């Protein structure tokens, strides 16, 4: 009898707790939903340890924009835009202007109405995906705080660890091999992503030296950033196969899906799309013609977590795996991307390393996740779990 009474008391305590929580009051008991009351922005400059070179650009810093969305319940969320003109067509200046426009629509909206907010932003502006991603990430941060759950659980996951690669930028083949060895032996990475796409012969030489430097057990993938022609791609990828490269990303111009399908038919390693896929519609087109084995999802490229989940669902339905990549981002956007990787079984790979290129990787943003080599362990704090405010 005493056990029954104790159990009943416990149940009543749980019911009382649920009825008193904000989520129940606002969304389950006929209460008034939360409302967005303010949107603040802050521009931050991210200097890099050294210039980072890819096939079509060189970066020595990035200008990003942080967004803080506040609500009438005292909850707030942080998001980030990391614009990159060659890919998203945005700069920090255009992001700031887009966010001014979005702010007008956001005030008074329910922050949990993620679809409605995306619809509002899409009606106001086409593209501008990193600006939209900043808003989107902040909304999910709020949702996690309201639910009292970390973002990876909000997105439906249960595992809090992922493994990322580390990227080696374009340099002389000898310098790239030396950096690859350091990333493995000193930093503990087991997967390397090698930038290529300017000179196929030098790319083969660099990969040959890198394989010799890191040994046979380190996983290698290559990102050519649209740098090859079809004939160069077939020839070069076959050479990469001999070196144990497992995947090559975006070896052709973004518009050439037919070419990507042809290259894929001629090689045995995996072919990945990045710049070819910005939207869920792009993903559907690529899957329809069998142009890829893997799709690289970037929050800045697609507009945030909400459209990223759509891209992954389309890919999964077509038996195409996904990776989550990044622009030059701080831990705010990286934590969002890593949470998506942890939450989705079809997202099998991660390229979420860019914050480590910064002179100060933490940038006064403790939390979010812990790093041990290439293994990230996500925080169990609500939302992004990052301790930052402005």
C-alpha positions in Angstrom: 0.0 0.0 0.0 2.8 2.4 0.9 4.5 1.7 -2.5 1.3 2.6 -4.3 1.0 5.8 -2.3 4.6 6.8 -3.1 4.0 6.0 -6.8 0.8 8.1 -6.8 2.6 11.0 -5.1 5.4 10.8 -7.6 3.0 10.8 -10.5 1.1 13.9 -9.1 4.5 15.7 -8.7 5.3 15.0 -12.4 1.9 16.2 -13.5 2.3 19.4 -11.4 5.7 20.0 -13.0 4.4 19.5 -16.5 1.5 21.9 -15.9 3.8 24.5 -14.6 6.3 24.4 -17.4 6.2 27.1 -20.1 5.9 24.6 -23.0 2.7 23.0 -21.5 1.1 26.4 -20.5 1.7 27.9 -23.9 1.2 25.1 -26.3 -0.8 22.3 -24.6 -3.2 24.1 -22.3 -4.7 26.8 -24.5 -2.2 29.5 -23.5 -0.8 32.2 -25.7 2.2 31.1 -27.7 5.5 32.8 -27.2 6.3 35.9 -29.3 9.5 37.2 -30.7 10.1 40.7 -29.2 13.6 41.7 -30.5 16.3 40.8 -33.0 19.8 42.0 -32.4 22.9 41.6 -34.6 26.6 41.8 -34.1 29.4 41.6 -36.8 32.5 39.7 -35.8 35.8 39.4 -37.6 37.5 36.0 -37.6 41.3 36.2 -38.4 42.8 32.9 -39.5 46.1 31.4 -38.4 47.2 31.4 -42.1 45.6 32.1 -45.5 43.4 29.2 -46.6 43.5 28.4 -50.3 40.9 26.5 -52.3 40.5 26.2 -56.1 38.6 29.4 -56.6 39.4 31.6 -53.5 41.9 32.4 -50.8 40.7 33.5 -47.3 42.7 35.0 -44.5 39.7 36.1 -42.4 35.9 36.0 -42.4 33.3 38.6 -41.5 30.4 36.8 -39.8 27.2 38.1 -38.2 25.7 36.8 -35.0 22.0 37.1 -34.3 20.1 37.1 -31.0 16.4 36.5 -31.1 14.6 37.4 -27.8 11.0 36.4 -26.8 8.4 37.7 -24.3 9.0 34.6 -22.2 12.6 35.7 -21.4 14.1 32.9 -23.6 16.5 33.9 -26.4 18.5 32.1 -29.0 21.8 32.7 -30.8 22.4 32.1 -34.5 25.2 32.8 -37.0 25.6 33.8 -40.6 28.9 33.0 -42.3 28.6 34.4 -45.8 30.9 33.5 -48.6 30.4 35.4 -51.8 31.6 32.7 -54.3 29.1 30.2 -52.9 26.2 32.0 -51.2 26.5 35.4 -53.1 26.5 37.2 -49.7 28.8 39.4 -47.7 28.4 40.6 -44.1 26.9 43.9 -45.5 24.2 42.1 -47.4 23.5 39.8 -44.4 22.9 42.9 -42.2 20.5 44.4 -44.7 18.6 41.1 -45.1 18.3 40.8 -41.3 16.9 44.3 -41.1 14.2 43.2 -43.4 13.6 39.9 -41.7 13.4 41.6 -38.3 10.2 43.4 -39.4 8.5 40.1 -40.2 9.9 38.3 -37.1 8.6 40.6 -34.4 5.4 39.2 -33.0 5.8 35.7 -34.6 6.0 32.5 -32.6 9.6 31.3 -32.6 8.4 27.7 -32.8 6.7 28.4 -36.1 9.9 27.5 -37.9 8.2 26.7 -41.2 6.1 29.9 -41.1 9.2 32.0 -40.4 11.1 30.3 -43.3 8.1 31.0 -45.5 8.1 34.6 -44.5 11.8 35.0 -45.2 11.6 33.3 -48.6 8.7 35.6 -49.6 10.8 38.6 -48.6 14.1 37.6 -50.2 15.3 34.9 -52.6 18.6 33.3 -51.7 20.4 35.1 -48.8 20.8 31.7 -47.3 23.4 32.5 -44.6 21.2 35.3 -43.3 18.3 32.8 -43.2 20.5 30.2 -41.5 21.4 32.7 -38.7 17.6 33.2 -37.9 17.0 29.4 -38.2 19.8 28.4 -35.8 18.6 31.0 -33.3 15.0 29.5 -33.5 16.3 26.0 -32.8 18.4 27.3 -29.9 15.2 28.8 -28.4 13.3 25.5 -29.0 16.0 23.5 -27.2 15.9 25.9 -24.2 12.1 25.8 -24.1 12.2 22.0 -24.1 15.1 21.8 -21.7 17.0 19.5 -24.2 20.2 19.8 -26.2 19.8 20.5 -29.9 20.8 17.0 -31.1 17.8 15.6 -29.1 15.5 18.3 -30.4 16.4 17.1 -33.9 15.5 13.6 -32.9 18.9 12.1 -32.0 20.2 10.2 -29.0 24.0 10.0 -29.7 26.1 12.9 -28.6 29.4 12.2 -30.4 30.5 12.6 -34.0 33.8 12.2 -35.9 34.9 15.0 -38.2 37.6 15.3 -40.8 40.3 18.0 -40.9 40.9 20.0 -44.1 44.3 20.6 -45.7 44.3 23.6 -47.9 46.2 24.0 -51.3 49.9 24.6 -51.0 53.0 22.9 -52.4 52.7 19.1 -52.4 55.5 18.9 -49.8 53.9 21.5 -47.5 50.5 19.7 -47.8 52.1 16.4 -46.9 53.8 18.0 -43.9 50.6 19.5 -42.7 48.7 16.2 -43.1 51.3 14.4 -41.0 51.0 17.1 -38.3 47.2 16.8 -38.3 47.4 13.1 -37.8 50.4 12.7 -35.4 50.0 15.9 -33.4 46.2 16.6 -33.5 44.9 13.1 -33.6 42.7 13.3 -36.7 41.9 10.0 -38.5 40.1 11.5 -41.5 41.6 14.2 -43.8 40.0 16.3 -46.5 42.5 17.5 -49.1 41.8 20.6 -51.2 42.6 20.3 -54.9 41.3 21.5 -58.3 43.9 23.9 -59.7 46.5 21.5 -61.2 45.5 17.8 -61.6 49.2 16.7 -61.9 50.1 18.5 -58.7 47.0 17.2 -57.0 48.1 13.6 -57.7 51.6 14.4 -56.5 50.2 16.0 -53.3 48.0 13.0 -52.6 50.8 10.6 -53.3 53.1 12.4 -50.7 50.2 12.7 -48.2 49.5 9.0 -48.4 53.2 8.3 -47.8 53.2 10.7 -44.9 50.1 9.5 -43.0 50.2 5.8 -43.9 47.5 3.4 -45.2 45.0 3.6 -42.3 44.1 7.3 -42.5 40.9 8.0 -44.4 41.4 10.5 -47.3 38.9 12.4 -49.3 39.5 15.2 -51.8 37.6 18.4 -52.5 38.3 19.9 -56.0 35.9 22.8 -55.6 34.6 22.7 -59.2 38.2 22.8 -60.6 38.3 19.9 -63.1 36.9 19.3 -66.6 35.2 16.0 -67.2 38.3 14.4 -68.8 40.6 15.7 -66.1 38.2 14.4 -63.5 38.0 10.9 -64.8 41.8 10.6 -65.2 42.6 12.2 -61.9 40.0 10.4 -59.9 41.4 7.1 -61.2 44.8 8.0 -59.9 43.2 8.9 -56.6 41.6 5.5 -56.4 45.1 3.9 -56.5 46.1 6.0 -53.5 43.1 4.8 -51.5 41.1 8.1 -51.7 37.5 7.2 -50.7 35.6 10.2 -52.0 36.0 13.2 -54.3 33.8 16.3 -53.7 32.5 18.6 -56.4 35.1 17.9 -59.1 33.1 19.7 -61.8 31.3 23.1 -62.1 28.2 23.3 -60.0 25.9 23.4 -63.0 27.2 20.2 -64.6 25.1 17.4 -63.1 25.2 15.4 -66.3 29.0 15.5 -66.2 29.0 14.4 -62.6 26.8 11.5 -63.5 29.2 10.5 -66.3 32.3 10.8 -64.0 30.5 8.7 -61.4 29.9 6.0 -64.0 33.6 5.8 -64.8 35.2 5.6 -61.3 34.8 3.3 -58.2 35.4 5.9 -55.5 32.4 7.9 -54.1 31.4 11.1 -55.9 30.1 13.9 -53.7 28.2 17.1 -54.5 28.6 20.3 -52.7 28.1 23.6 -54.7 25.6 21.8 -56.9 23.2 21.3 -54.1 21.9 24.4 -52.2 18.2 23.6 -51.9 16.0 20.5 -51.4 15.0 20.9 -55.1 18.6 20.7 -56.1 19.0 17.5 -54.1 16.0 16.0 -55.8 17.4 16.8 -59.2 20.8 15.3 -58.4 19.3 12.2 -57.0 16.9 11.8 -59.9 19.8 11.4 -62.4 22.1 9.5 -60.0 24.7 12.2 -60.0 26.1 11.6 -56.5 26.9 9.0 -53.9 27.0 11.7 -51.1 25.6 15.2 -50.7 27.4 17.8 -48.7 24.9 19.8 -46.7 26.0 23.2 -45.4 23.7 25.3 -43.2 24.9 28.5 -44.8 24.3 27.2 -48.3 20.8 25.9 -47.7 19.4 28.3 -45.2 19.6 26.5 -41.9 18.6 23.3 -40.1 15.0 23.2 -41.4 15.9 23.0 -45.1 18.9 20.8 -44.2 16.6 18.2 -42.8 14.6 18.2 -46.0 17.8 17.7 -48.1 18.8 14.8 -45.9 15.3 13.2 -46.2 15.3 13.5 -50.0 18.8 12.0 -50.1 17.9 9.1 -47.7 14.8 8.3 -49.8 17.1 7.9 -52.8 19.7 5.9 -51.0 22.2 8.7 -51.1 24.2 9.5 -47.9 25.0 13.0 -46.6 27.8 14.9 -45.0 27.5 18.2 -43.1 30.1 20.7 -44.0 30.7 24.3 -43.1 32.0 27.7 -44.2 34.4 29.6 -42.0 32.2 29.5 -38.9 32.4 30.0 -35.2 31.3 27.4 -32.6 27.7 28.7 -32.9 27.0 27.5 -36.4 29.4 24.5 -36.0 27.5 23.3 -32.9 24.3 23.4 -35.0 25.8 21.4 -37.8 27.4 18.9 -35.5 24.0 18.4 -33.7 22.5 17.6 -37.1 25.1 15.0 -37.8 24.6 13.4 -34.4 20.8 13.3 -34.9 20.5 11.8 -38.4 21.6 8.2 -39.3 21.8 9.1 -43.0 24.4 11.8 -42.3 27.4 9.6 -42.1 30.2 12.1 -42.4 31.2 15.5 -41.0 33.4 18.2 -42.2 32.9 20.6 -39.3 36.5 21.8 -38.6 36.6 25.4 -39.8 36.5 27.1 -36.4 39.9 25.5 -35.7 41.5 27.6 -38.5 40.8 30.8 -36.5 43.6 32.4 -34.4 41.2 31.9 -31.4 39.0 28.9 -32.1 36.9 29.5 -28.9 36.4 33.2 -29.6 34.9 33.7 -26.1 32.2 31.1 -26.8 32.6 28.3 -24.2 30.5 25.2 -24.4 28.6 23.6 -27.3 30.9 20.7 -27.6 34.2 19.3 -26.5 37.0 18.4 -28.9 39.4 15.5 -28.7 41.2 15.1 -32.0 38.5 14.5 -34.6 35.9 13.4 -32.0 33.3 16.0 -30.9 31.2 15.4 -27.8 28.1 17.6 -27.7 27.0 19.4 -24.6 23.8 18.2 -22.8 22.9 21.8 -22.0 19.6 23.0 -23.6 19.8 24.3 -27.2 23.2 24.9 -28.6 24.7 24.8 -25.2 27.0 27.7 -25.9 27.6 30.3 -23.2 27.4 33.6 -25.2 25.2 36.7 -25.0 25.3 40.2 -26.4 
